[in-house]
Amino acid sequence: MKLNLLSCDAQRPDRRAIAKCIAEISSNISEFLSNELTDILLEGDAVNIEMKDKNAGSALRALRKLSIDYEIIE
């Protein structure tokens, strides 16, 4: 499943938690790349990731908990 992470609406976003979440739910993103993608997301640009299908429900819940807006691409 592909996701487009649109924005983070948290008043004080937790960069470390967001990066960890991206690394855990994605199928091919390292910790270093997840940190880079977190910076891009928090600057206001959208980020595309491919998510592991196993835990899609819990992964989407984790994104909502971090106040990350997303859209499912496929």
All heavy atoms as TSV, in Angstrom:
chain	resi	resn	atom	element	x	y	z
A	1	MET	N	N	0.849	-1.168	0.000
A	1	MET	CA	C	0.000	0.000	0.000
A	1	MET	C	C	0.898	1.236	0.000
A	1	MET	O	O	1.868	1.308	0.734
A	1	MET	CB	C	-0.875	-0.023	1.258
A	1	MET	CG	C	-1.754	1.168	1.406
A	1	MET	SD	S	-2.678	1.274	2.958
A	1	MET	CE	C	-3.559	-0.254	2.970
A	2	LYS	N	N	0.546	2.199	-0.844
A	2	LYS	CA	C	1.317	3.435	-0.918
A	2	LYS	C	C	0.550	4.552	-0.233
A	2	LYS	O	O	-0.652	4.675	-0.384
A	2	LYS	CB	C	1.607	3.800	-2.363
A	2	LYS	CG	C	2.567	2.856	-3.028
A	2	LYS	CD	C	2.918	3.334	-4.395
A	2	LYS	CE	C	3.870	2.344	-5.040
A	2	LYS	NZ	N	4.274	2.801	-6.365
A	3	LEU	N	N	1.293	5.348	0.518
A	3	LEU	CA	C	0.713	6.482	1.238
A	3	LEU	C	C	1.399	7.766	0.823
A	3	LEU	O	O	2.600	7.787	0.533
A	3	LEU	CB	C	0.911	6.330	2.747
A	3	LEU	CG	C	0.145	5.268	3.483
A	3	LEU	CD1	C	0.534	5.292	4.951
A	3	LEU	CD2	C	-1.333	5.480	3.345
A	4	ASN	N	N	0.635	8.826	0.832
A	4	ASN	CA	C	1.163	10.160	0.628
A	4	ASN	C	C	0.972	10.900	1.948
A	4	ASN	O	O	-0.156	11.185	2.332
A	4	ASN	CB	C	0.414	10.843	-0.517
A	4	ASN	CG	C	1.067	12.120	-0.964
A	4	ASN	OD1	O	2.205	12.390	-0.621
A	4	ASN	ND2	N	0.353	12.893	-1.742
A	5	LEU	N	N	2.052	11.155	2.666
A	5	LEU	CA	C	1.988	11.898	3.924
A	5	LEU	C	C	1.942	13.374	3.565
A	5	LEU	O	O	2.888	13.915	2.990
A	5	LEU	CB	C	3.193	11.577	4.800
A	5	LEU	CG	C	3.438	10.100	5.091
A	5	LEU	CD1	C	4.660	9.931	5.990
A	5	LEU	CD2	C	2.227	9.451	5.715
A	6	LEU	N	N	0.837	14.021	3.899
A	6	LEU	CA	C	0.597	15.382	3.435
A	6	LEU	C	C	1.163	16.448	4.357
A	6	LEU	O	O	1.827	17.385	3.907
A	6	LEU	CB	C	-0.909	15.602	3.262
A	6	LEU	CG	C	-1.597	14.639	2.297
A	6	LEU	CD1	C	-3.099	14.809	2.365
A	6	LEU	CD2	C	-1.074	14.836	0.900
A	7	SER	N	N	0.872	16.332	5.654
A	7	SER	CA	C	1.321	17.360	6.589
A	7	SER	C	C	1.222	16.839	8.014
A	7	SER	O	O	0.612	15.806	8.270
A	7	SER	CB	C	0.475	18.625	6.453
A	7	SER	OG	O	-0.864	18.345	6.807
A	8	CYS	N	N	1.809	17.590	8.919
A	8	CYS	CA	C	1.722	17.284	10.344
A	8	CYS	C	C	1.126	18.506	11.027
A	8	CYS	O	O	1.697	19.592	10.977
A	8	CYS	CB	C	3.096	16.964	10.912
A	8	CYS	SG	S	3.056	16.559	12.662
A	9	ASP	N	N	-0.038	18.296	11.662
A	9	ASP	CA	C	-0.753	19.414	12.275
A	9	ASP	C	C	-0.481	19.573	13.765
A	9	ASP	O	O	-1.122	20.391	14.410
A	9	ASP	CB	C	-2.263	19.234	12.073
A	9	ASP	CG	C	-2.635	19.320	10.608
A	9	ASP	OD1	O	-1.901	19.956	9.841
A	9	ASP	OD2	O	-3.676	18.740	10.239
A	10	ALA	N	N	0.442	18.809	14.305
A	10	ALA	CA	C	0.734	18.888	15.737
A	10	ALA	C	C	1.338	20.247	16.063
A	10	ALA	O	O	2.122	20.797	15.284
A	10	ALA	CB	C	1.690	17.780	16.151
A	11	GLN	N	N	0.985	20.774	17.225
A	11	GLN	CA	C	1.515	22.078	17.622
A	11	GLN	C	C	3.023	21.990	17.879
A	11	GLN	O	O	3.770	22.868	17.483
A	11	GLN	CB	C	0.799	22.561	18.876
A	11	GLN	CG	C	1.090	23.990	19.192
A	11	GLN	CD	C	0.166	24.527	20.270
A	11	GLN	OE1	O	-0.495	23.782	20.972
A	11	GLN	NE2	N	0.123	25.837	20.395
A	12	ARG	N	N	3.447	20.919	18.524
A	12	ARG	CA	C	4.875	20.656	18.747
A	12	ARG	C	C	5.184	19.237	18.291
A	12	ARG	O	O	5.164	18.304	19.093
A	12	ARG	CB	C	5.217	20.798	20.220
A	12	ARG	CG	C	5.106	22.206	20.718
A	12	ARG	CD	C	5.584	22.298	22.122
A	12	ARG	NE	N	5.501	23.685	22.564
A	12	ARG	CZ	C	6.052	24.125	23.661
A	12	ARG	NH1	N	6.685	23.296	24.450
A	12	ARG	NH2	N	5.943	25.394	23.991
A	13	PRO	N	N	5.463	19.061	16.998
A	13	PRO	CA	C	5.685	17.708	16.474
A	13	PRO	C	C	6.943	17.062	17.065
A	13	PRO	O	O	7.969	17.722	17.240
A	13	PRO	CB	C	5.829	17.913	14.972
A	13	PRO	CG	C	6.099	19.360	14.783
A	13	PRO	CD	C	5.576	20.083	15.978
A	14	ASP	N	N	6.833	15.794	17.379
A	14	ASP	CA	C	7.943	15.019	17.924
A	14	ASP	C	C	8.698	14.368	16.768
A	14	ASP	O	O	8.295	13.333	16.250
A	14	ASP	CB	C	7.397	13.961	18.888
A	14	ASP	CG	C	8.492	13.188	19.589
A	14	ASP	OD1	O	9.678	13.342	19.232
A	14	ASP	OD2	O	8.156	12.423	20.508
A	15	ARG	N	N	9.785	15.008	16.347
A	15	ARG	CA	C	10.550	14.531	15.189
A	15	ARG	C	C	11.003	13.086	15.349
A	15	ARG	O	O	10.927	12.305	14.416
A	15	ARG	CB	C	11.781	15.407	14.960
A	15	ARG	CG	C	11.473	16.770	14.441
A	15	ARG	CD	C	12.760	17.573	14.237
A	15	ARG	NE	N	12.463	18.919	13.806
A	15	ARG	CZ	C	12.394	19.277	12.528
A	15	ARG	NH1	N	12.609	18.398	11.600
A	15	ARG	NH2	N	12.114	20.524	12.214
A	16	ARG	N	N	11.477	12.754	16.512
A	16	ARG	CA	C	11.989	11.403	16.749
A	16	ARG	C	C	10.874	10.364	16.627
A	16	ARG	O	O	11.059	9.318	16.015
A	16	ARG	CB	C	12.636	11.314	18.123
A	16	ARG	CG	C	13.384	10.026	18.341
A	16	ARG	CD	C	14.081	9.980	19.675
A	16	ARG	NE	N	14.754	11.243	19.963
A	16	ARG	CZ	C	15.152	11.627	21.145
A	16	ARG	NH1	N	14.972	10.851	22.183
A	16	ARG	NH2	N	15.745	12.779	21.338
A	17	ALA	N	N	9.712	10.653	17.185
A	17	ALA	CA	C	8.581	9.714	17.114
A	17	ALA	C	C	8.077	9.573	15.679
A	17	ALA	O	O	7.735	8.464	15.246
A	17	ALA	CB	C	7.458	10.180	18.028
A	18	ILE	N	N	8.040	10.668	14.944
A	18	ILE	CA	C	7.592	10.614	13.549
A	18	ILE	C	C	8.565	9.796	12.708
A	18	ILE	O	O	8.157	8.937	11.925
A	18	ILE	CB	C	7.413	12.035	12.972
A	18	ILE	CG1	C	6.267	12.749	13.703
A	18	ILE	CG2	C	7.149	11.988	11.465
A	18	ILE	CD1	C	6.162	14.226	13.384
A	19	ALA	N	N	9.861	10.041	12.865
A	19	ALA	CA	C	10.868	9.298	12.112
A	19	ALA	C	C	10.810	7.812	12.441
A	19	ALA	O	O	10.900	6.957	11.548
A	19	ALA	CB	C	12.260	9.854	12.400
A	20	LYS	N	N	10.642	7.495	13.709
A	20	LYS	CA	C	10.554	6.096	14.128
A	20	LYS	C	C	9.320	5.433	13.528
A	20	LYS	O	O	9.379	4.307	13.041
A	20	LYS	CB	C	10.515	6.004	15.653
A	20	LYS	CG	C	10.511	4.606	16.178
A	20	LYS	CD	C	10.526	4.589	17.686
A	20	LYS	CE	C	10.452	3.168	18.206
A	20	LYS	NZ	N	10.391	3.133	19.660
A	21	CYS	N	N	8.211	6.132	13.525
A	21	CYS	CA	C	6.974	5.614	12.955
A	21	CYS	C	C	7.128	5.353	11.456
A	21	CYS	O	O	6.731	4.301	10.956
A	21	CYS	CB	C	5.832	6.584	13.214
A	21	CYS	SG	S	4.240	6.034	12.597
A	22	ILE	N	N	7.714	6.290	10.735
A	22	ILE	CA	C	7.924	6.123	9.292
A	22	ILE	C	C	8.815	4.921	9.026
A	22	ILE	O	O	8.536	4.113	8.139
A	22	ILE	CB	C	8.514	7.408	8.669
A	22	ILE	CG1	C	7.466	8.517	8.673
A	22	ILE	CG2	C	9.010	7.154	7.246
A	22	ILE	CD1	C	7.990	9.880	8.251
A	23	ALA	N	N	9.890	4.768	9.790
A	23	ALA	CA	C	10.801	3.641	9.598
A	23	ALA	C	C	10.110	2.311	9.895
A	23	ALA	O	O	10.346	1.318	9.207
A	23	ALA	CB	C	12.037	3.803	10.477
A	24	GLU	N	N	9.241	2.283	10.900
A	24	GLU	CA	C	8.577	1.041	11.283
A	24	GLU	C	C	7.485	0.619	10.304
A	24	GLU	O	O	7.329	-0.561	10.035
A	24	GLU	CB	C	7.984	1.168	12.682
A	24	GLU	CG	C	9.016	1.147	13.774
A	24	GLU	CD	C	8.418	1.333	15.162
A	24	GLU	OE1	O	7.175	1.474	15.272
A	24	GLU	OE2	O	9.184	1.346	16.126
A	25	ILE	N	N	6.724	1.561	9.781
A	25	ILE	CA	C	5.606	1.188	8.925
A	25	ILE	C	C	5.989	1.024	7.462
A	25	ILE	O	O	5.256	0.388	6.711
A	25	ILE	CB	C	4.433	2.187	9.043
A	25	ILE	CG1	C	4.797	3.546	8.461
A	25	ILE	CG2	C	3.954	2.287	10.458
A	25	ILE	CD1	C	3.627	4.507	8.368
A	26	SER	N	N	7.126	1.581	7.057
A	26	SER	CA	C	7.508	1.504	5.648
A	26	SER	C	C	8.220	0.188	5.365
A	26	SER	O	O	8.803	-0.438	6.238
A	26	SER	CB	C	8.411	2.672	5.274
A	26	SER	OG	O	9.615	2.571	5.970
A	27	SER	N	N	8.166	-0.197	4.095
A	27	SER	CA	C	8.742	-1.481	3.730
A	27	SER	C	C	10.220	-1.392	3.360
A	27	SER	O	O	10.911	-2.393	3.371
A	27	SER	CB	C	7.964	-2.081	2.561
A	27	SER	OG	O	7.978	-1.208	1.460
A	28	ASN	N	N	10.720	-0.205	3.040
A	28	ASN	CA	C	12.101	-0.126	2.554
A	28	ASN	C	C	12.813	1.172	2.922
A	28	ASN	O	O	13.632	1.659	2.173
A	28	ASN	CB	C	12.118	-0.302	1.036
A	28	ASN	CG	C	11.255	0.720	0.324
A	28	ASN	OD1	O	10.587	1.514	0.948
A	28	ASN	ND2	N	11.277	0.695	-0.988
A	29	ILE	N	N	12.512	1.735	4.077
A	29	ILE	CA	C	13.123	3.005	4.471
A	29	ILE	C	C	13.975	2.795	5.718
A	29	ILE	O	O	13.519	2.247	6.709
A	29	ILE	CB	C	12.044	4.075	4.731
A	29	ILE	CG1	C	11.320	4.387	3.425
A	29	ILE	CG2	C	12.654	5.334	5.313
A	29	ILE	CD1	C	10.221	5.412	3.550
A	30	SER	N	N	15.224	3.254	5.633
A	30	SER	CA	C	16.150	3.140	6.759
A	30	SER	C	C	15.889	4.258	7.769
A	30	SER	O	O	15.118	5.185	7.502
A	30	SER	CB	C	17.587	3.241	6.246
A	30	SER	OG	O	17.827	4.540	5.734
A	31	GLU	N	N	16.560	4.180	8.904
A	31	GLU	CA	C	16.411	5.223	9.929
A	31	GLU	C	C	16.884	6.580	9.426
A	31	GLU	O	O	16.259	7.602	9.678
A	31	GLU	CB	C	17.207	4.847	11.186
A	31	GLU	CG	C	16.390	4.149	12.224
A	31	GLU	CD	C	17.163	3.979	13.513
A	31	GLU	OE1	O	17.546	4.989	14.125
A	31	GLU	OE2	O	17.388	2.825	13.887
A	32	PHE	N	N	18.014	6.578	8.720
A	32	PHE	CA	C	18.561	7.826	8.196
A	32	PHE	C	C	17.579	8.471	7.224
A	32	PHE	O	O	17.291	9.674	7.310
A	32	PHE	CB	C	19.906	7.577	7.502
A	32	PHE	CG	C	20.477	8.812	6.872
A	32	PHE	CD1	C	21.060	9.797	7.656
A	32	PHE	CD2	C	20.410	9.015	5.502
A	32	PHE	CE1	C	21.574	10.963	7.076
A	32	PHE	CE2	C	20.912	10.163	4.919
A	32	PHE	CZ	C	21.493	11.128	5.709
A	33	LEU	N	N	17.037	7.679	6.308
A	33	LEU	CA	C	16.096	8.206	5.329
A	33	LEU	C	C	14.805	8.660	6.003
A	33	LEU	O	O	14.216	9.669	5.608
A	33	LEU	CB	C	15.798	7.162	4.254
A	33	LEU	CG	C	14.891	7.604	3.114
A	33	LEU	CD1	C	15.417	8.862	2.436
A	33	LEU	CD2	C	14.728	6.477	2.112
A	34	SER	N	N	14.376	7.953	7.027
A	34	SER	CA	C	13.149	8.370	7.733
A	34	SER	C	C	13.351	9.719	8.426
A	34	SER	O	O	12.430	10.526	8.489
A	34	SER	CB	C	12.701	7.305	8.726
A	34	SER	OG	O	13.599	7.199	9.804
A	35	ASN	N	N	14.552	9.980	8.926
A	35	ASN	CA	C	14.853	11.293	9.509
A	35	ASN	C	C	14.778	12.392	8.443
A	35	ASN	O	O	14.253	13.479	8.695
A	35	ASN	CB	C	16.229	11.301	10.172
A	35	ASN	CG	C	16.239	10.537	11.470
A	35	ASN	OD1	O	15.262	10.522	12.204
A	35	ASN	ND2	N	17.352	9.889	11.763
A	36	GLU	N	N	15.321	12.108	7.262
A	36	GLU	CA	C	15.271	13.073	6.162
A	36	GLU	C	C	13.826	13.333	5.730
A	36	GLU	O	O	13.429	14.478	5.516
A	36	GLU	CB	C	16.090	12.561	4.968
A	36	GLU	CG	C	17.573	12.475	5.219
A	36	GLU	CD	C	18.211	13.850	5.361
A	36	GLU	OE1	O	17.836	14.772	4.611
A	36	GLU	OE2	O	19.072	14.001	6.238
A	37	LEU	N	N	13.033	12.257	5.614
A	37	LEU	CA	C	11.637	12.402	5.209
A	37	LEU	C	C	10.831	13.165	6.260
A	37	LEU	O	O	9.935	13.933	5.919
A	37	LEU	CB	C	11.017	11.030	4.950
A	37	LEU	CG	C	11.578	10.274	3.743
A	37	LEU	CD1	C	10.959	8.884	3.656
A	37	LEU	CD2	C	11.368	11.049	2.457
A	38	THR	N	N	11.166	12.965	7.529
A	38	THR	CA	C	10.493	13.704	8.605
A	38	THR	C	C	10.767	15.194	8.470
A	38	THR	O	O	9.852	16.010	8.597
A	38	THR	CB	C	10.964	13.198	9.982
A	38	THR	OG1	O	10.629	11.817	10.096
A	38	THR	CG2	C	10.323	13.973	11.105
A	39	ASP	N	N	12.007	15.552	8.195
A	39	ASP	CA	C	12.347	16.968	8.007
A	39	ASP	C	C	11.576	17.559	6.829
A	39	ASP	O	O	11.053	18.675	6.914
A	39	ASP	CB	C	13.852	17.132	7.777
A	39	ASP	CG	C	14.661	16.866	9.032
A	39	ASP	OD1	O	14.083	16.921	10.144
A	39	ASP	OD2	O	15.876	16.592	8.911
A	40	ILE	N	N	11.483	16.811	5.738
A	40	ILE	CA	C	10.759	17.280	4.556
A	40	ILE	C	C	9.282	17.467	4.887
A	40	ILE	O	O	8.672	18.483	4.532
A	40	ILE	CB	C	10.936	16.289	3.386
A	40	ILE	CG1	C	12.393	16.311	2.903
A	40	ILE	CG2	C	9.977	16.604	2.237
A	40	ILE	CD1	C	12.749	15.197	1.946
A	41	LEU	N	N	8.703	16.501	5.596
A	41	LEU	CA	C	7.292	16.569	5.974
A	41	LEU	C	C	7.014	17.776	6.867
A	41	LEU	O	O	6.049	18.506	6.664
A	41	LEU	CB	C	6.875	15.275	6.681
A	41	LEU	CG	C	5.438	15.200	7.188
A	41	LEU	CD1	C	4.465	15.200	6.015
A	41	LEU	CD2	C	5.242	13.973	8.042
A	42	LEU	N	N	7.876	18.006	7.844
A	42	LEU	CA	C	7.656	19.107	8.778
A	42	LEU	C	C	7.909	20.477	8.154
A	42	LEU	O	O	7.442	21.490	8.665
A	42	LEU	CB	C	8.515	18.912	10.036
A	42	LEU	CG	C	8.124	17.699	10.881
A	42	LEU	CD1	C	9.050	17.566	12.075
A	42	LEU	CD2	C	6.676	17.771	11.319
A	43	GLU	N	N	8.643	20.508	7.038
A	43	GLU	CA	C	8.828	21.756	6.308
A	43	GLU	C	C	7.607	22.105	5.463
A	43	GLU	O	O	7.511	23.201	4.933
A	43	GLU	CB	C	10.071	21.678	5.420
A	43	GLU	CG	C	11.360	21.708	6.214
A	43	GLU	CD	C	12.581	21.464	5.337
A	43	GLU	OE1	O	12.435	21.308	4.105
A	43	GLU	OE2	O	13.678	21.416	5.898
A	44	GLY	N	N	6.683	21.141	5.313
A	44	GLY	CA	C	5.449	21.420	4.597
A	44	GLY	C	C	5.288	20.715	3.269
A	44	GLY	O	O	4.278	20.916	2.589
A	45	ASP	N	N	6.247	19.886	2.884
A	45	ASP	CA	C	6.144	19.162	1.620
A	45	ASP	C	C	5.594	17.758	1.866
A	45	ASP	O	O	5.840	17.163	2.914
A	45	ASP	CB	C	7.512	19.053	0.942
A	45	ASP	CG	C	8.042	20.417	0.522
A	45	ASP	OD1	O	7.230	21.267	0.131
A	45	ASP	OD2	O	9.266	20.628	0.590
A	46	ALA	N	N	4.884	17.226	0.881
A	46	ALA	CA	C	4.335	15.879	0.988
A	46	ALA	C	C	5.430	14.837	0.778
A	46	ALA	O	O	6.419	15.088	0.094
A	46	ALA	CB	C	3.236	15.683	-0.048
A	47	VAL	N	N	5.250	13.678	1.391
A	47	VAL	CA	C	6.216	12.583	1.316
A	47	VAL	C	C	5.469	11.312	0.929
A	47	VAL	O	O	4.420	11.008	1.496
A	47	VAL	CB	C	6.910	12.379	2.688
A	47	VAL	CG1	C	7.800	11.164	2.678
A	47	VAL	CG2	C	7.691	13.615	3.081
A	48	ASN	N	N	6.001	10.570	-0.042
A	48	ASN	CA	C	5.416	9.295	-0.449
A	48	ASN	C	C	6.187	8.153	0.176
A	48	ASN	O	O	7.419	8.147	0.120
A	48	ASN	CB	C	5.445	9.132	-1.970
A	48	ASN	CG	C	4.553	10.114	-2.667
A	48	ASN	OD1	O	3.453	10.375	-2.200
A	48	ASN	ND2	N	5.008	10.667	-3.763
A	49	ILE	N	N	5.465	7.194	0.759
A	49	ILE	CA	C	6.111	5.998	1.302
A	49	ILE	C	C	5.306	4.775	0.887
A	49	ILE	O	O	4.111	4.867	0.591
A	49	ILE	CB	C	6.245	6.033	2.845
A	49	ILE	CG1	C	4.881	6.064	3.527
A	49	ILE	CG2	C	7.115	7.179	3.297
A	49	ILE	CD1	C	4.951	5.848	5.027
A	50	GLU	N	N	5.976	3.633	0.843
A	50	GLU	CA	C	5.288	2.375	0.612
A	50	GLU	C	C	5.217	1.655	1.945
A	50	GLU	O	O	6.229	1.443	2.604
A	50	GLU	CB	C	6.030	1.532	-0.419
A	50	GLU	CG	C	5.254	0.311	-0.813
A	50	GLU	CD	C	5.753	-0.312	-2.086
A	50	GLU	OE1	O	6.399	0.381	-2.895
A	50	GLU	OE2	O	5.486	-1.500	-2.266
A	51	MET	N	N	4.010	1.287	2.330
A	51	MET	CA	C	3.770	0.732	3.656
A	51	MET	C	C	3.657	-0.787	3.588
A	51	MET	O	O	3.160	-1.338	2.617
A	51	MET	CB	C	2.478	1.329	4.209
A	51	MET	CG	C	2.220	1.024	5.635
A	51	MET	SD	S	0.789	1.919	6.271
A	51	MET	CE	C	-0.524	1.075	5.452
A	52	LYS	N	N	4.117	-1.443	4.652
A	52	LYS	CA	C	3.922	-2.872	4.786
A	52	LYS	C	C	2.434	-3.131	4.967
A	52	LYS	O	O	1.767	-2.433	5.718
A	52	LYS	CB	C	4.667	-3.406	6.012
A	52	LYS	CG	C	6.152	-3.205	5.977
A	52	LYS	CD	C	6.755	-3.665	7.282
A	52	LYS	CE	C	8.202	-3.256	7.384
A	52	LYS	NZ	N	8.775	-3.557	8.691
A	53	ASP	N	N	1.908	-4.131	4.292
A	53	ASP	CA	C	0.469	-4.404	4.353
A	53	ASP	C	C	0.048	-5.153	5.612
A	53	ASP	O	O	-1.119	-5.172	5.951
A	53	ASP	CB	C	0.033	-5.200	3.125
A	53	ASP	CG	C	0.036	-4.344	1.870
A	53	ASP	OD1	O	-0.182	-3.131	1.997
A	53	ASP	OD2	O	0.259	-4.884	0.781
A	54	LYS	N	N	0.986	-5.752	6.311
A	54	LYS	CA	C	0.640	-6.586	7.468
A	54	LYS	C	C	-0.148	-5.834	8.531
A	54	LYS	O	O	-1.170	-6.304	8.997
A	54	LYS	CB	C	1.901	-7.161	8.109
A	54	LYS	CG	C	2.555	-8.248	7.309
A	54	LYS	CD	C	3.746	-8.796	8.065
A	54	LYS	CE	C	4.407	-9.921	7.290
A	54	LYS	NZ	N	5.549	-10.447	8.008
A	55	ASN	N	N	0.333	-4.710	8.952
A	55	ASN	CA	C	-0.279	-3.968	10.052
A	55	ASN	C	C	-0.812	-2.620	9.591
A	55	ASN	O	O	-0.573	-1.607	10.229
A	55	ASN	CB	C	0.742	-3.764	11.178
A	55	ASN	CG	C	1.256	-5.067	11.728
A	55	ASN	OD1	O	0.509	-6.036	11.840
A	55	ASN	ND2	N	2.526	-5.102	12.070
A	56	ALA	N	N	-1.559	-2.617	8.499
A	56	ALA	CA	C	-2.013	-1.351	7.924
A	56	ALA	C	C	-2.887	-0.569	8.897
A	56	ALA	O	O	-2.717	0.639	9.041
A	56	ALA	CB	C	-2.768	-1.615	6.622
A	57	GLY	N	N	-3.788	-1.231	9.579
A	57	GLY	CA	C	-4.678	-0.534	10.507
A	57	GLY	C	C	-3.940	0.135	11.641
A	57	GLY	O	O	-4.184	1.297	11.969
A	58	SER	N	N	-3.009	-0.578	12.256
A	58	SER	CA	C	-2.265	0.007	13.374
A	58	SER	C	C	-1.297	1.085	12.891
A	58	SER	O	O	-1.048	2.052	13.601
A	58	SER	CB	C	-1.523	-1.077	14.157
A	58	SER	OG	O	-0.601	-1.735	13.333
A	59	ALA	N	N	-0.769	0.933	11.679
A	59	ALA	CA	C	0.135	1.949	11.136
A	59	ALA	C	C	-0.618	3.250	10.872
A	59	ALA	O	O	-0.125	4.336	11.201
A	59	ALA	CB	C	0.785	1.438	9.858
A	60	LEU	N	N	-1.802	3.149	10.305
A	60	LEU	CA	C	-2.606	4.352	10.046
A	60	LEU	C	C	-3.036	5.008	11.349
A	60	LEU	O	O	-3.067	6.230	11.461
A	60	LEU	CB	C	-3.816	4.005	9.186
A	60	LEU	CG	C	-3.499	3.493	7.778
A	60	LEU	CD1	C	-4.770	3.103	7.055
A	60	LEU	CD2	C	-2.702	4.509	6.988
A	61	ARG	N	N	-3.331	4.206	12.357
A	61	ARG	CA	C	-3.684	4.732	13.680
A	61	ARG	C	C	-2.499	5.491	14.279
A	61	ARG	O	O	-2.669	6.554	14.884
A	61	ARG	CB	C	-4.101	3.573	14.591
A	61	ARG	CG	C	-4.888	3.987	15.785
A	61	ARG	CD	C	-5.442	2.798	16.567
A	61	ARG	NE	N	-6.063	1.785	15.738
A	61	ARG	CZ	C	-5.590	0.532	15.573
A	61	ARG	NH1	N	-4.515	0.138	16.199
A	61	ARG	NH2	N	-6.207	-0.328	14.794
A	62	ALA	N	N	-1.288	4.943	14.112
A	62	ALA	CA	C	-0.088	5.602	14.638
A	62	ALA	C	C	0.136	6.956	13.961
A	62	ALA	O	O	0.510	7.932	14.611
A	62	ALA	CB	C	1.130	4.703	14.446
A	63	LEU	N	N	-0.121	7.022	12.655
A	63	LEU	CA	C	0.024	8.293	11.943
A	63	LEU	C	C	-0.986	9.319	12.441
A	63	LEU	O	O	-0.654	10.482	12.649
A	63	LEU	CB	C	-0.139	8.082	10.435
A	63	LEU	CG	C	0.979	7.316	9.735
A	63	LEU	CD1	C	0.604	7.030	8.296
A	63	LEU	CD2	C	2.293	8.070	9.809
A	64	ARG	N	N	-2.231	8.878	12.652
A	64	ARG	CA	C	-3.245	9.806	13.166
A	64	ARG	C	C	-2.898	10.286	14.568
A	64	ARG	O	O	-3.122	11.444	14.907
A	64	ARG	CB	C	-4.623	9.129	13.168
A	64	ARG	CG	C	-5.215	8.976	11.791
A	64	ARG	CD	C	-6.670	8.565	11.834
A	64	ARG	NE	N	-6.892	7.289	12.493
A	64	ARG	CZ	C	-6.889	6.101	11.892
A	64	ARG	NH1	N	-6.675	6.030	10.591
A	64	ARG	NH2	N	-7.121	4.997	12.573
A	65	LYS	N	N	-2.318	9.410	15.378
A	65	LYS	CA	C	-1.933	9.776	16.743
A	65	LYS	C	C	-0.851	10.863	16.731
A	65	LYS	O	O	-0.819	11.720	17.617
A	65	LYS	CB	C	-1.443	8.545	17.487
A	65	LYS	CG	C	-1.171	8.786	18.945
A	65	LYS	CD	C	-0.793	7.503	19.642
A	65	LYS	CE	C	-0.520	7.765	21.112
A	65	LYS	NZ	N	-0.151	6.537	21.822
A	66	LEU	N	N	0.004	10.832	15.716
A	66	LEU	CA	C	1.059	11.838	15.583
A	66	LEU	C	C	0.577	13.083	14.837
A	66	LEU	O	O	1.373	13.961	14.521
A	66	LEU	CB	C	2.268	11.231	14.855
A	66	LEU	CG	C	3.029	10.158	15.628
A	66	LEU	CD1	C	4.007	9.436	14.708
A	66	LEU	CD2	C	3.754	10.762	16.813
A	67	SER	N	N	-0.717	13.156	14.550
A	67	SER	CA	C	-1.348	14.289	13.839
A	67	SER	C	C	-0.806	14.458	12.424
A	67	SER	O	O	-0.629	15.576	11.941
A	67	SER	CB	C	-1.163	15.592	14.617
A	67	SER	OG	O	-1.767	15.496	15.873
A	68	ILE	N	N	-0.555	13.327	11.760
A	68	ILE	CA	C	-0.077	13.363	10.376
A	68	ILE	C	C	-1.262	13.097	9.459
A	68	ILE	O	O	-1.936	12.081	9.572
A	68	ILE	CB	C	1.032	12.313	10.155
A	68	ILE	CG1	C	2.246	12.656	11.017
A	68	ILE	CG2	C	1.414	12.259	8.668
A	68	ILE	CD1	C	3.346	11.636	10.974
A	69	ASP	N	N	-1.503	14.040	8.546
A	69	ASP	CA	C	-2.537	13.864	7.539
A	69	ASP	C	C	-1.954	13.058	6.391
A	69	ASP	O	O	-0.820	13.310	5.977
A	69	ASP	CB	C	-3.026	15.214	7.009
A	69	ASP	CG	C	-3.805	15.992	8.046
A	69	ASP	OD1	O	-4.460	15.349	8.889
A	69	ASP	OD2	O	-3.757	17.228	7.995
A	70	TYR	N	N	-2.728	12.118	5.895
A	70	TYR	CA	C	-2.238	11.243	4.820
A	70	TYR	C	C	-3.367	10.930	3.870
A	70	TYR	O	O	-4.538	11.151	4.154
A	70	TYR	CB	C	-1.691	9.947	5.409
A	70	TYR	CG	C	-2.717	9.135	6.149
A	70	TYR	CD1	C	-3.516	8.216	5.500
A	70	TYR	CD2	C	-2.904	9.313	7.522
A	70	TYR	CE1	C	-4.476	7.485	6.195
A	70	TYR	CE2	C	-3.857	8.597	8.213
A	70	TYR	CZ	C	-4.641	7.694	7.534
A	70	TYR	OH	O	-5.586	6.986	8.220
A	71	GLU	N	N	-2.982	10.433	2.685
A	71	GLU	CA	C	-3.952	9.892	1.748
A	71	GLU	C	C	-3.405	8.574	1.214
A	71	GLU	O	O	-2.198	8.424	1.032
A	71	GLU	CB	C	-4.261	10.857	0.616
A	71	GLU	CG	C	-3.110	11.129	-0.338
A	71	GLU	CD	C	-3.464	12.110	-1.436
A	71	GLU	OE1	O	-4.629	12.539	-1.523
A	71	GLU	OE2	O	-2.567	12.436	-2.222
A	72	ILE	N	N	-4.297	7.634	0.999
A	72	ILE	CA	C	-3.918	6.321	0.475
A	72	ILE	C	C	-3.909	6.422	-1.045
A	72	ILE	O	O	-4.916	6.790	-1.647
A	72	ILE	CB	C	-4.883	5.236	0.962
A	72	ILE	CG1	C	-4.845	5.171	2.489
A	72	ILE	CG2	C	-4.539	3.898	0.341
A	72	ILE	CD1	C	-5.900	4.276	3.106
A	73	ILE	N	N	-2.778	6.089	-1.644
A	73	ILE	CA	C	-2.643	6.177	-3.095
A	73	ILE	C	C	-3.127	4.875	-3.738
A	73	ILE	O	O	-3.875	4.883	-4.687
A	73	ILE	CB	C	-1.193	6.486	-3.510
A	73	ILE	CG1	C	-0.809	7.850	-2.956
A	73	ILE	CG2	C	-1.036	6.438	-5.007
A	73	ILE	CD1	C	0.627	8.212	-3.116
A	74	GLU	N	N	-2.662	3.739	-3.221
A	74	GLU	CA	C	-3.118	2.436	-3.721
A	74	GLU	C	C	-2.942	1.378	-2.688
A	74	GLU	O	O	-2.248	1.464	-1.773
A	74	GLU	CB	C	-2.438	2.036	-5.009
A	74	GLU	CG	C	-0.922	2.001	-4.916
A	74	GLU	CD	C	-0.286	1.558	-6.210
A	74	GLU	OE1	O	-0.337	2.318	-7.180
A	74	GLU	OE2	O	0.253	0.441	-6.222
